[in-house]
Amino acid sequence: MDETLTVEQIEALFPSEWVLIGDLQTDESQRLLAGKVLCHSPERDEVDRKLLELRPNRFAFRYLGTLPEDTALVL
């Protein structure tokens, strides 16, 4: 995708998918407001491979579904 989308538009277009977002637009607290979808897939490995291929300077990597209860998040 070559157009800039808001976070709400991205969430509506790619529910339950992993999304790599570039050309970020953020607020003063660095919260993501909008960006360009560089890759999306229900499979995280596919998005990981695209991230390694593109190596964007600044990006967001999001899962837009509900995580299972037994999922651990590492920040």
C-alpha positions, 0 to 999 in steps of 0.5 A: 500500500502506498497511501497513508492510513490512520490507525483506525483505518489500518485496524479496520482493514486488517483485523486479526493480522500482523501489520508492519507500518512505516512512514509513521505519523505520531503525536508528541507522546510518540503514539502512532496516529497514521502510517503506510502499511508495508506488509500484513499477514495472519502469519507473524513469520511472513511480516518478520521476513519483510521487516528484515528485507526492508529494514525501515529506519522507523516502524511500528509492528502490531498485531490487530487481533485478540491475543490468547490468554497464555501469550506473554508480551516482552517490551 
